[in-house]
Amino acid sequence: MTSFVLDARLEADTVRVADLPLSAVRLMDDATYPWLVLVPRVAGLVELTDLTPAQRAVLIEEIAAAERVLAAATGCHKLNVGALGNQVAQLHVHVIARFTTDAAWPNPVWGAAPRSAWDEHRRAAFVADIAARLGAG
């Protein structure tokens, strides 16, 4: 049995927030949008259908938890949730806080604005807040 390894691109583009029962929760390292990425910690997953029914049930609850905490932490106008996998095949789910004033509104975030680096202290505080809200602080 192969052990779980986070895809190198996800590792490079995100920062660890917390581990939930199934998923690693990571923050996209782009201050333009508050953006969480959930990666189920099971080796070899590409599609949602690769999860067992029980794992899918856990994942949907973890997505809902990520939505709740991201909305509470940001006061966003809308949440976008997606599992595209066109550039990174490893199964991962994006949970993105959107604002009617953000750089891409109302379009998808991908490619809409250049990446903006987080201030290190602001990022650390945001990660700590999200982790605490998830009960994983």
VEXSE-753424 format. One record per residue: residue in three letters; x, y, z of N, C-alpha, C, CB in turn. Coordinates in nm, 4 decimals, padded with zeros to 6 digits. Glycine has a CB too. Example, Ala and Ser with C-alpha at 12.3 -4.5 7.8 and 13.67 -1.06 7.14 Angstrom:
! VEXSE-753424
{r "Ala", {01.3190, -00.5690, 00.7800}, {01.2300, -00.4500, 00.7800}, {01.3200, -00.3300, 00.7800}, {01.1308, -00.4473, 00.9046}} {r "Ser", {01.2850, -00.2250, 00.7080}, {01.3670, -00.1060, 00.7140}, {01.2900, 00.0030, 00.7870}, {01.4084, -00.0598, 00.5725}} 
This chain:
! VEXSE-753424
{r "Met", {00.0842, -00.1187, 00.0000}, {00.0000, 00.0000, 00.0000}, {00.0884, 00.1245, 00.0000}, {-00.0956, 00.0001, 00.1223}} {r "Thr", {00.0564, 00.2194, -00.0865}, {00.1325, 00.3427, -00.0986}, {00.0827, 00.4428, 00.0039}, {00.1221, 00.4006, -00.2411}} {r "Ser", {00.1756, 00.5163, 00.0648}, {00.1353, 00.6163, 00.1623}, {00.1075, 00.7496, 00.0921}, {00.2441, 00.6334, 00.2708}} {r "Phe", {00.0278, 00.8312, 00.1577}, {-00.0110, 00.9605, 00.1044}, {00.1088, 01.0547, 00.0959}, {-00.1206, 01.0222, 00.1901}} {r "Val", {00.1218, 01.1217, -00.0176}, {00.2220, 01.2258, -00.0373}, {00.1516, 01.3420, -00.1057}, {00.3451, 01.1740, -00.1219}} {r "Leu", {00.1670, 01.4610, -00.0504}, {00.1072, 01.5796, -00.1093}, {00.1774, 01.6128, -00.2401}, {00.1142, 01.6988, -00.0119}} {r "Asp", {00.0985, 01.6400, -00.3443}, {00.1527, 01.6781, -00.4738}, {00.2479, 01.7968, -00.4572}, {00.0388, 01.7127, -00.5727}} {r "Ala", {00.3593, 01.7947, -00.5287}, {00.4625, 01.8983, -00.5156}, {00.4090, 02.0377, -00.5474}, {00.5798, 01.8668, -00.6071}} {r "Arg", {00.3199, 02.0498, -00.6434}, {00.2655, 02.1828, -00.6768}, {00.1760, 02.2336, -00.5650}, {00.1864, 02.1779, -00.8095}} {r "Leu", {00.0932, 02.1453, -00.5074}, {00.0099, 02.1867, -00.3941}, {00.0981, 02.2262, -00.2761}, {-00.0875, 02.0735, -00.3531}} {r "Glu", {00.2039, 02.1516, -00.2549}, {00.2986, 02.1835, -00.1473}, {00.3585, 02.3223, -00.1691}, {00.4111, 02.0772, -00.1399}} {r "Ala", {00.3957, 02.3527, -00.2932}, {00.4608, 02.4803, -00.3243}, {00.3647, 02.5984, -00.3203}, {00.5254, 02.4730, -00.4604}} {r "Asp", {00.2391, 02.5758, -00.3566}, {00.1419, 02.6850, -00.3713}, {00.0579, 02.7120, -00.2475}, {00.0510, 02.6551, -00.4847}} {r "Thr", {00.0721, 02.6283, -00.1441}, {-00.0146, 02.6391, -00.0273}, {00.0656, 02.6323, 00.1021}, {-00.1201, 02.5289, -00.0293}} {r "Val", {-00.0026, 02.6685, 00.2104}, {00.0564, 02.6656, 00.3440}, {-00.0329, 02.5791, 00.4324}, {00.0723, 02.8107, 00.4034}} {r "Arg", {00.0269, 02.4971, 00.5163}, {-00.0508, 02.4104, 00.6048}, {-00.1338, 02.4923, 00.7022}, {00.0414, 02.3156, 00.6815}} {r "Val", {-00.2614, 02.4527, 00.7179}, {-00.3505, 02.5138, 00.8162}, {-00.3799, 02.4139, 00.9275}, {-00.4820, 02.5615, 00.7496}} {r "Ala", {-00.4306, 02.2959, 00.8899}, {-00.4715, 02.1967, 00.9891}, {-00.4959, 02.0642, 00.9197}, {-00.5983, 02.2425, 01.0655}} {r "Asp", {-00.5063, 01.9599, 01.0011}, {-00.5485, 01.8298, 00.9513}, {-00.6833, 01.7973, 01.0131}, {-00.4434, 01.7191, 00.9838}} {r "Leu", {-00.7797, 01.7682, 00.9272}, {-00.9102, 01.7193, 00.9706}, {-00.9054, 01.5664, 00.9639}, {-01.0275, 01.7781, 00.8813}} {r "Pro", {-01.0100, 01.4971, 01.0055}, {-01.0037, 01.3507, 01.0039}, {-00.9627, 01.2901, 00.8697}, {-01.1362, 01.2958, 01.0429}} {r "Leu", {-01.0100, 01.3470, 00.7584}, {-00.9751, 01.2940, 00.6264}, {-00.8759, 01.3837, 00.5532}, {-01.1003, 01.2768, 00.5421}} {r "Ser", {-00.8958, 01.5124, 00.5602}, {-00.8251, 01.6048, 00.4715}, {-00.7220, 01.6918, 00.5402}, {-00.9227, 01.6918, 00.4036}} {r "Ala", {-00.6166, 01.7196, 00.4638}, {-00.5241, 01.8262, 00.5003}, {-00.5883, 01.9552, 00.4515}, {-00.3792, 01.8043, 00.4381}} {r "Val", {-00.5940, 02.0550, 00.5395}, {-00.6474, 02.1855, 00.5016}, {-00.5285, 02.2768, 00.4820}, {-00.7471, 02.2426, 00.6096}} {r "Arg", {-00.5256, 02.3432, 00.3666}, {-00.4132, 02.4294, 00.3313}, {-00.4670, 02.5631, 00.2823}, {-00.3233, 02.3629, 00.2231}} {r "Leu", {-00.3892, 02.6669, 00.2991}, {-00.4233, 02.8009, 00.2520}, {-00.3467, 02.8277, 00.1241}, {-00.3916, 02.9090, 00.3596}} {r "Met", {-00.4197, 02.8677, 00.0192}, {-00.3518, 02.9078, -00.1040}, {-00.2659, 03.0292, -00.0710}, {-00.4545, 02.9395, -00.2198}} {r "Asp", {-00.1417, 03.0248, -00.1108}, {-00.0480, 03.1323, -00.0758}, {-00.0626, 03.2471, -00.1759}, {00.0991, 03.0796, -00.0736}} {r "Asp", {-00.1814, 03.3081, -00.1731}, {-00.2149, 03.4211, -00.2593}, {-00.3124, 03.5087, -00.1825}, {-00.2757, 03.3739, -00.3970}} {r "Ala", {-00.2684, 03.6267, -00.1443}, {-00.3512, 03.7155, -00.0622}, {-00.4645, 03.7801, -00.1402}, {-00.2656, 03.8230, -00.0010}} {r "Thr", {-00.4688, 03.7614, -00.2716}, {-00.5755, 03.8209, -00.3511}, {-00.7120, 03.7675, -00.3090}, {-00.5521, 03.7942, -00.4995}} {r "Tyr", {-00.7163, 03.6389, -00.2762}, {-00.8418, 03.5747, -00.2356}, {-00.8153, 03.4866, -00.1131}, {-00.9025, 03.4899, -00.3533}} {r "Pro", {-00.8973, 03.4939, -00.0090}, {-00.8879, 03.3941, 00.0992}, {-00.9342, 03.2595, 00.0423}, {-00.9755, 03.4363, 00.2256}} {r "Trp", {-00.8462, 03.1611, 00.0424}, {-00.8683, 03.0422, -00.0393}, {-00.8117, 02.9207, 00.0306}, {-00.8053, 03.0583, -00.1783}} {r "Leu", {-00.8983, 02.8294, 00.0693}, {-00.8559, 02.7045, 00.1316}, {-00.8566, 02.5923, 00.0292}, {-00.9467, 02.6692, 00.2507}} {r "Val", {-00.7693, 02.4966, 00.0499}, {-00.7626, 02.3772, -00.0336}, {-00.7667, 02.2575, 00.0606}, {-00.6328, 02.3758, -00.1243}} {r "Leu", {-00.8619, 02.1672, 00.0380}, {-00.8725, 02.0443, 00.1163}, {-00.8200, 01.9290, 00.0320}, {-01.0200, 02.0181, 00.1616}} {r "Val", {-00.7266, 01.8538, 00.0889}, {-00.6670, 01.7408, 00.0179}, {-00.6874, 01.6155, 00.1015}, {-00.5153, 01.7651, -00.0108}} {r "Pro", {-00.7761, 01.5257, 00.0567}, {-00.7919, 01.4009, 00.1318}, {-00.6579, 01.3271, 00.1389}, {-00.9006, 01.3106, 00.0664}} {r "Arg", {-00.6217, 01.2851, 00.2594}, {-00.4923, 01.2200, 00.2821}, {-00.5010, 01.0689, 00.2565}, {-00.4437, 01.2467, 00.4261}} {r "Val", {-00.5328, 01.0354, 00.1330}, {-00.5405, 00.8960, 00.0891}, {-00.4604, 00.8881, -00.0405}, {-00.6915, 00.8473, 00.0688}} {r "Ala", {-00.3678, 00.7963, -00.0476}, {-00.2818, 00.7840, -00.1657}, {-00.3621, 00.7479, -00.2895}, {-00.1735, 00.6791, -00.1420}} {r "Gly", {-00.3210, 00.8054, -00.4019}, {-00.3730, 00.7644, -00.5319}, {-00.5066, 00.8228, -00.5733}, {-00.3843, 00.6208, -00.5338}} {r "Leu", {-00.5626, 00.9158, -00.4975}, {-00.6930, 00.9716, -00.5337}, {-00.6795, 01.0726, -00.6465}, {-00.7590, 01.0372, -00.4120}} {r "Val", {-00.7680, 01.0619, -00.7441}, {-00.7739, 01.1581, -00.8533}, {-00.9150, 01.2175, -00.8628}, {-00.7335, 01.0911, -00.9873}} {r "Glu", {-01.0140, 01.1334, -00.8546}, {-01.1533, 01.1773, -00.8683}, {-01.2290, 01.1544, -00.7378}, {-01.2231, 01.1027, -00.9846}} {r "Leu", {-01.3392, 01.2263, -00.7211}, {-01.4245, 01.2048, -00.6040}, {-01.4712, 01.0605, -00.5955}, {-01.5450, 01.2983, -00.6080}} {r "Thr", {-01.4919, 00.9985, -00.7099}, {-01.5377, 00.8594, -00.7125}, {-01.4313, 00.7606, -00.6680}, {-01.5838, 00.8235, -00.8506}} {r "Asp", {-01.3066, 00.8072, -00.6520}, {-01.2003, 00.7208, -00.5983}, {-01.2138, 00.7042, -00.4474}, {-01.0619, 00.7783, -00.6324}} {r "Leu", {-01.2901, 00.7923, -00.3824}, {-01.3169, 00.7809, -00.2386}, {-01.4232, 00.6745, -00.2144}, {-01.3622, 00.9174, -00.1796}} {r "Thr", {-01.4184, 00.6109, -00.1005}, {-01.5277, 00.5213, -00.0638}, {-01.6501, 00.6078, -00.0313}, {-01.4882, 00.4291, 00.0584}} {r "Pro", {-01.7695, 00.5501, -00.0297}, {-01.8868, 00.6288, 00.0090}, {-01.8700, 00.6935, 00.1469}, {-02.0110, 00.5404, 00.0083}} {r "Ala", {-01.8106, 00.6221, 00.2412}, {-01.7902, 00.6789, 00.3750}, {-01.6927, 00.7965, 00.3698}, {-01.7380, 00.5708, 00.4721}} {r "Gln", {-01.5859, 00.7837, 00.2919}, {-01.4904, 00.8937, 00.2779}, {-01.5545, 01.0148, 00.2112}, {-01.3684, 00.8483, 00.1976}} {r "Arg", {-01.6386, 00.9910, 00.1098}, {-01.7079, 01.1031, 00.0439}, {-01.7970, 01.1763, 00.1426}, {-01.7917, 01.0532, -00.0754}} {r "Ala", {-01.8637, 01.1034, 00.2304}, {-01.9488, 01.1661, 00.3315}, {-01.8654, 01.2526, 00.4259}, {-02.0257, 01.0591, 00.4112}} {r "Val", {-01.7490, 01.2027, 00.4659}, {-01.6604, 01.2814, 00.5522}, {-01.6124, 01.4053, 00.4777}, {-01.5394, 01.1964, 00.5995}} {r "Leu", {-01.5722, 01.3888, 00.3521}, {-01.5209, 01.5021, 00.2748}, {-01.6262, 01.6118, 00.2605}, {-01.4747, 01.4555, 00.1364}} {r "Ile", {-01.7502, 01.5772, 00.2332}, {-01.8520, 01.6816, 00.2165}, {-01.8726, 01.7579, 00.3466}, {-01.9853, 01.6204, 00.1695}} {r "Glu", {-01.8638, 01.6899, 00.4592}, {-01.8756, 01.7587, 00.5885}, {-01.7541, 01.8470, 00.6150}, {-01.8921, 01.6567, 00.7025}} {r "Glu", {-01.6367, 01.8027, 00.5725}, {-01.5174, 01.8859, 00.5880}, {-01.5237, 02.0085, 00.4975}, {-01.3913, 01.8045, 00.5575}} {r "Ile", {-01.5764, 01.9926, 00.3768}, {-01.5964, 02.1069, 00.2872}, {-01.6931, 02.2058, 00.3517}, {-01.6500, 02.0603, 00.1485}} {r "Ala", {-01.8028, 02.1557, 00.4066}, {-01.9009, 02.2429, 00.4725}, {-01.8375, 02.3166, 00.5910}, {-02.0227, 02.1605, 00.5202}} {r "Ala", {-01.7539, 02.2481, 00.6667}, {-01.6848, 02.3132, 00.7790}, {-01.5914, 02.4218, 00.7274}, {-01.6052, 02.2095, 00.8624}} {r "Ala", {-01.5184, 02.3933, 00.6203}, {-01.4282, 02.4932, 00.5621}, {-01.5067, 02.6140, 00.5125}, {-01.3465, 02.4320, 00.4468}} {r "Glu", {-01.6220, 02.5893, 00.4518}, {-01.7068, 02.7001, 00.4073}, {-01.7506, 02.7865, 00.5251}, {-01.8297, 02.6468, 00.3329}} {r "Arg", {-01.7966, 02.7210, 00.6304}, {-01.8447, 02.7962, 00.7478}, {-01.7355, 02.8821, 00.8089}, {-01.8992, 02.7006, 00.8535}} {r "Val", {-01.6178, 02.8245, 00.8294}, {-01.5124, 02.9008, 00.8958}, {-01.4564, 03.0099, 00.8054}, {-01.4004, 02.8080, 00.9402}} {r "Leu", {-01.4470, 02.9830, 00.6753}, {-01.3973, 03.0845, 00.5831}, {-01.4948, 03.2017, 00.5740}, {-01.3738, 03.0239, 00.4439}} {r "Ala", {-01.6238, 03.1718, 00.5696}, {-01.7249, 03.2784, 00.5666}, {-01.7205, 03.3599, 00.6958}, {-01.8664, 03.2189, 00.5457}} {r "Ala", {-01.7105, 03.2919, 00.8082}, {-01.7066, 03.3626, 00.9378}, {-01.5804, 03.4470, 00.9516}, {-01.7147, 03.2620, 01.0540}} {r "Ala", {-01.4690, 03.3968, 00.9015}, {-01.3418, 03.4679, 00.9154}, {-01.3298, 03.5865, 00.8204}, {-01.2269, 03.3728, 00.8918}} {r "Thr", {-01.4007, 03.5808, 00.7075}, {-01.3812, 03.6840, 00.6044}, {-01.5015, 03.7746, 00.5821}, {-01.3461, 03.6188, 00.4753}} {r "Gly", {-01.6217, 03.7284, 00.6178}, {-01.7410, 03.8062, 00.5860}, {-01.7660, 03.8152, 00.4362}, {-01.7290, 03.9452, 00.6439}} {r "Cys", {-01.7236, 03.7146, 00.3627}, {-01.7352, 03.7154, 00.2167}, {-01.8810, 03.7208, 00.1705}, {-01.6673, 03.5920, 00.1583}} {r "His", {-01.8977, 03.7588, 00.0451}, {-02.0309, 03.7661, -00.0148}, {-02.0761, 03.6318, -00.0715}, {-02.0328, 03.8711, -00.1243}} {r "Lys", {-01.9797, 03.5472, -00.1115}, {-02.0099, 03.4203, -00.1779}, {-01.8929, 03.3261, -00.1572}, {-02.0386, 03.4407, -00.3298}} {r "Leu", {-01.9211, 03.1981, -00.1580}, {-01.8163, 03.0961, -00.1532}, {-01.8185, 03.0171, -00.2831}, {-01.8350, 03.0014, -00.0306}} {r "Asn", {-01.7025, 02.9936, -00.3395}, {-01.6896, 02.9068, -00.4564}, {-01.6230, 02.7782, -00.4110}, {-01.6077, 02.9758, -00.5713}} {r "Val", {-01.6758, 02.6647, -00.4546}, {-01.6202, 02.5341, -00.4207}, {-01.6010, 02.4581, -00.5510}, {-01.7132, 02.4551, -00.3209}} {r "Gly", {-01.4820, 02.4008, -00.5683}, {-01.4586, 02.3252, -00.6898}, {-01.3464, 02.2247, -00.6754}, {-01.4285, 02.4180, -00.8024}} {r "Ala", {-01.3563, 02.1189, -00.7551}, {-01.2530, 02.0158, -00.7621}, {-01.2212, 01.9947, -00.9096}, {-01.2992, 01.8811, -00.6927}} {r "Leu", {-01.1311, 02.0763, -00.9621}, {-01.1028, 02.0728, -01.1048}, {-00.9983, 01.9683, -01.1416}, {-01.0570, 02.2081, -01.1509}} {r "Gly", {-00.8776, 01.9830, -01.0911}, {-00.7735, 01.8830, -01.1140}, {-00.7130, 01.8823, -01.2517}, {-00.8274, 01.7511, -01.0874}} {r "Asn", {-00.7283, 01.9888, -01.3277}, {-00.6699, 01.9906, -01.4614}, {-00.5188, 02.0087, -01.4584}, {-00.7326, 02.1007, -01.5435}} {r "Gln", {-00.4667, 02.0827, -01.3619}, {-00.3228, 02.1052, -01.3533}, {-00.2568, 02.0166, -01.2484}, {-00.2950, 02.2506, -01.3222}} {r "Val", {-00.3309, 01.9834, -01.1435}, {-00.2822, 01.8918, -01.0390}, {-00.3842, 01.7789, -01.0301}, {-00.2633, 01.9654, -00.8979}} {r "Ala", {-00.3430, 01.6598, -01.0698}, {-00.4371, 01.5479, -01.0741}, {-00.4807, 01.5008, -00.9357}, {-00.3755, 01.4328, -01.1487}} {r "Gln", {-00.3941, 01.5144, -00.8353}, {-00.4284, 01.4670, -00.7007}, {-00.5590, 01.5325, -00.6558}, {-00.3135, 01.4982, -00.5994}} {r "Leu", {-00.6513, 01.4522, -00.6057}, {-00.7805, 01.5053, -00.5625}, {-00.7614, 01.6132, -00.4575}, {-00.8696, 01.3932, -00.5076}} {r "His", {-00.8190, 01.7293, -00.4846}, {-00.8176, 01.8407, -00.3900}, {-00.9390, 01.9279, -00.4200}, {-00.6835, 01.9235, -00.3995}} {r "Val", {-00.9881, 01.9944, -00.3171}, {-01.1092, 02.0760, -00.3308}, {-01.0763, 02.2188, -00.2894}, {-01.2269, 02.0186, -00.2446}} {r "His", {-01.1089, 02.3122, -00.3772}, {-01.0882, 02.4541, -00.3507}, {-01.2121, 02.5116, -00.2827}, {-01.0568, 02.5310, -00.4819}} {r "Val", {-01.1923, 02.5896, -00.1782}, {-01.2997, 02.6631, -00.1120}, {-01.2517, 02.8078, -00.1079}, {-01.3326, 02.6055, 00.0345}} {r "Ile", {-01.3166, 02.8922, -00.1874}, {-01.2668, 03.0280, -00.2110}, {-01.3694, 03.1301, -00.1630}, {-01.2351, 03.0497, -00.3612}} {r "Ala", {-01.3244, 03.2224, -00.0788}, {-01.4093, 03.3329, -00.0351}, {-01.4093, 03.4389, -00.1451}, {-01.3597, 03.3928, 00.1018}} {r "Arg", {-01.5285, 03.4780, -00.1870}, {-01.5406, 03.5767, -00.2947}, {-01.6133, 03.7003, -00.2452}, {-01.6143, 03.5168, -00.4158}} {r "Phe", {-01.5751, 03.8115, -00.3023}, {-01.6339, 03.9412, -00.2697}, {-01.6747, 04.0088, -00.3997}, {-01.5340, 04.0307, -00.1886}} {r "Thr", {-01.7827, 04.0843, -00.3962}, {-01.8260, 04.1552, -00.5171}, {-01.7230, 04.2587, -00.5604}, {-01.9614, 04.2231, -00.4938}} {r "Thr", {-01.6290, 04.2884, -00.4741}, {-01.5230, 04.3856, -00.5036}, {-01.3900, 04.3195, -00.5398}, {-01.5028, 04.4770, -00.3847}} {r "Asp", {-01.3840, 04.1851, -00.5456}, {-01.2543, 04.1224, -00.5727}, {-01.2157, 04.1358, -00.7196}, {-01.2574, 03.9747, -00.5330}} {r "Ala", {-01.0898, 04.1079, -00.7480}, {-01.0319, 04.1316, -00.8802}, {-01.0995, 04.0530, -00.9921}, {-00.8864, 04.0978, -00.8776}} {r "Ala", {-01.1614, 03.9423, -00.9614}, {-01.2198, 03.8576, -01.0652}, {-01.3725, 03.8644, -01.0718}, {-01.1777, 03.7157, -01.0429}} {r "Trp", {-01.4350, 03.9204, -00.9722}, {-01.5821, 03.9152, -00.9629}, {-01.6467, 03.9635, -01.0907}, {-01.6319, 03.9990, -00.8451}} {r "Pro", {-01.7468, 03.8938, -01.1427}, {-01.8096, 03.7706, -01.0950}, {-01.7534, 03.6454, -01.1613}, {-01.9581, 03.7769, -01.1181}} {r "Asn", {-01.6391, 03.6566, -01.2255}, {-01.5798, 03.5458, -01.3001}, {-01.4958, 03.4556, -01.2096}, {-01.4939, 03.5995, -01.4145}} {r "Pro", {-01.4518, 03.3408, -01.2612}, {-01.3639, 03.2538, -01.1829}, {-01.2338, 03.3250, -01.1478}, {-01.3340, 03.1244, -01.2600}} {r "Val", {-01.1696, 03.2827, -01.0417}, {-01.0478, 03.3480, -00.9939}, {-00.9247, 03.3128, -01.0758}, {-01.0237, 03.3117, -00.8506}} {r "Trp", {-00.9242, 03.1985, -01.1406}, {-00.8046, 03.1510, -01.2091}, {-00.7640, 03.2463, -01.3206}, {-00.8275, 03.0111, -01.2654}} {r "Gly", {-00.6419, 03.2973, -01.3102}, {-00.5857, 03.3822, -01.4141}, {-00.6396, 03.5243, -01.4183}, {-00.6086, 03.3195, -01.5441}} {r "Ala", {-00.7238, 03.5620, -01.3246}, {-00.7871, 03.6939, -01.3291}, {-00.6972, 03.8046, -01.2773}, {-00.9144, 03.6922, -01.2497}} {r "Ala", {-00.6092, 03.7719, -01.1859}, {-00.5207, 03.8733, -01.1270}, {-00.3880, 03.8073, -01.0941}, {-00.5842, 03.9379, -00.9989}} {r "Pro", {-00.2795, 03.8831, -01.1032}, {-00.1514, 03.8233, -01.0646}, {-00.1523, 03.7863, -00.9168}, {-00.0351, 03.9198, -01.0947}} {r "Arg", {-00.0778, 03.6855, -00.8859}, {-00.0661, 03.6390, -00.7476}, {-00.0093, 03.7507, -00.6599}, {00.0237, 03.5125, -00.7396}} {r "Ser", {-00.0644, 03.7640, -00.5410}, {-00.0199, 03.8661, -00.4461}, {00.0293, 03.7959, -00.3199}, {-00.1351, 03.9676, -00.4130}} {r "Ala", {00.1528, 03.8241, -00.2836}, {00.2108, 03.7594, -00.1657}, {00.1422, 03.8071, -00.0383}, {00.3616, 03.7872, -00.1579}} {r "Trp", {00.1177, 03.7151, 00.0526}, {00.0665, 03.7489, 00.1847}, {00.1755, 03.8194, 00.2642}, {00.0171, 03.6223, 00.2592}} {r "Asp", {00.1389, 03.9154, 00.3431}, {00.2281, 03.9640, 00.4464}, {00.2458, 03.8469, 00.5428}, {00.1714, 04.0943, 00.5186}} {r "Glu", {00.3678, 03.8149, 00.5796}, {00.3957, 03.6962, 00.6601}, {00.3181, 03.6936, 00.7921}, {00.5436, 03.6879, 00.6886}} {r "His", {00.3102, 03.8069, 00.8597}, {00.2390, 03.8130, 00.9884}, {00.0878, 03.8005, 00.9685}, {00.2717, 03.9449, 01.0616}} {r "Arg", {00.0369, 03.8639, 00.8655}, {-00.1067, 03.8550, 00.8365}, {-00.1454, 03.7118, 00.7991}, {-00.1449, 03.9522, 00.7224}} {r "Arg", {-00.0584, 03.6484, 00.7198}, {-00.0851, 03.5087, 00.6815}, {-00.0843, 03.4185, 00.8041}, {00.0192, 03.4593, 00.5787}} {r "Ala", {00.0146, 03.4345, 00.8901}, {00.0234, 03.3512, 01.0106}, {-00.0990, 03.3704, 01.0992}, {00.1510, 03.3841, 01.0896}} {r "Ala", {-00.1445, 03.4938, 01.1132}, {-00.2629, 03.5209, 01.1949}, {-00.3879, 03.4598, 01.1313}, {-00.2816, 03.6726, 01.2138}} {r "Phe", {-00.3990, 03.4684, 00.9992}, {-00.5157, 03.4117, 00.9298}, {-00.5159, 03.2595, 00.9426}, {-00.5161, 03.4530, 00.7800}} {r "Val", {-00.4003, 03.1974, 00.9239}, {-00.3892, 03.0510, 00.9380}, {-00.4277, 03.0081, 01.0792}, {-00.2452, 03.0033, 00.9052}} {r "Ala", {-00.3778, 03.0791, 01.1796}, {-00.4097, 03.0458, 01.3187}, {-00.5586, 03.0618, 01.3454}, {-00.3290, 03.1340, 01.4151}} {r "Asp", {-00.6189, 03.1666, 01.2903}, {-00.7632, 03.1891, 01.3081}, {-00.8447, 03.0765, 01.2445}, {-00.8044, 03.3249, 01.2473}} {r "Ile", {-00.8114, 03.0418, 01.1223}, {-00.8842, 02.9344, 01.0527}, {-00.8660, 02.8023, 01.1264}, {-00.8357, 02.9209, 00.9059}} {r "Ala", {-00.7442, 02.7708, 01.1673}, {-00.7191, 02.6457, 01.2401}, {-00.8006, 02.6414, 01.3690}, {-00.5685, 02.6304, 01.2718}} {r "Ala", {-00.8033, 02.7511, 01.4416}, {-00.8803, 02.7559, 01.5664}, {-01.0297, 02.7377, 01.5390}, {-00.8558, 02.8894, 01.6398}} {r "Arg", {-01.0789, 02.8036, 01.4351}, {-01.2216, 02.7916, 01.3992}, {-01.2578, 02.6494, 01.3571}, {-01.2563, 02.8892, 01.2858}} {r "Leu", {-01.1600, 02.5791, 01.2984}, {-01.1827, 02.4393, 01.2591}, {-01.1720, 02.3446, 01.3798}, {-01.0812, 02.3975, 01.1503}} {r "Gly", {-01.1301, 02.4006, 01.4936}, {-01.1123, 02.3164, 01.6116}, {-00.9850, 02.2373, 01.6061}, {-01.2280, 02.2232, 01.6273}} {r "Ala", {-00.8927, 02.2829, 01.5192}, {-00.7671, 02.2110, 01.5020}, {-00.6500, 02.2979, 01.5436}, {-00.7503, 02.1654, 01.3569}} {r "Gly", {-00.6782, 02.4046, 01.6214}, {-00.5736, 02.5002, 01.6594}, {-00.4743, 02.4358, 01.7485}, {-00.6318, 02.6217, 01.7275}} 
